[in-house]
Structures are given as C-alpha cells and as structure tokens.
Amino acid sequence: MMLYPAMNKLTANVPNRYLLVNVVARRARQIAEEAEKEGYELYEKPVTMAIQEVADSKIRVDATDVVIQEEEA
C-alpha cells in the first residue's frame, strides 16, 4: 500500500511522526472550526487538507516549536 504524500515528504516539514500527528490533528480542528464559523462546506476532509498543507510546506514545525506556523506566501 502506498501512502500519498510520502512520509519522508511530511517529516521534512515536521521532524517526527508523533509531532506530525499532533500538528495535523490541531490544524484539522482549525480548518473544521473555520468552516463552521464562516458557514462554508468542505469538499475534502479536514485531516486530508491539513496533511496536504504539511506536504506543500505551508506548515512547518521545529522540534522545539509546538506552535503551528504557516509560511507567508
């Protein structure tokens, strides 16, 4: 079974798998809360969207930094 995106691409932006799980869960909750607050429908699951943001380097986390930081475009 092949996972997309690959784990090595995700861990390039978040140093380990355990932190990755926490970051993705936290970001997915933010996405779901924003959608509910703004009243728009999500066409993908929040977890899928959060994982894609990590893969696209929109979210990077250092091992010592537990705050999710979004990169400026």
N, C-alpha and C positions, 0 to 999 in steps of 0.2 A: 504494500500500500504506500503510495506516495503522498506526502503532505504538501500543500501549497499554502503559503510560501514555505520554503525550506527552513528548517530550524536554524541552520547556520546563518541565514539572512536575518532572521529575527534576533538571534543572540548577538549579532553585530551591533545592534542598537540598544539592547538590554543585555547586560553581562551574563546572566544565568537564567535557567528555566524557571526557577521558583519566583524570582523577581518578575519575570515575564508574565507569569500567571497573574500576579497581583496587579501589575500595570494594566494588562488587558482587561481584567475584571473591573478595575476602577474606571478606566476610560469608557468601557461599555456602559456602565451605570450612568456616567456623564452624558453619553450620547442619548440613552433612553430617556433620561430626565429632561434634556433639552428638547427632544422631540415631543414629549408630553406637554411641557410648558408652552412651547411655541405652537402646538397643535398640528404638527405635520406628520404624515405617515412615513414610516421607514420601509424601504423596499428590500433591505438586507437586514439580517440580524445584527444587533449592536456589537456582539462579540466579533463577528466577521469584519465589520467596519473597523473596529479597534485593532484587530490583527493586521489589517491592510495598512492602517496608519503607521504601525510599527515597521512593517516591511518597506513602506515608502519613505522611511526616515523622517516622518512628520513628528514622531515621538521618539525621543532619545532619553535614556536614563543612565546615570552613572551608578556604580555600586554603592557609593556613599550618599547619593541623592535620591531620596524617596518621593520627591515631588515630581509629578509628571510635567515635563516641559515640552511645549510644542515649538518646533523650529519656525522662525519667521520665514515667510515665502519671499 
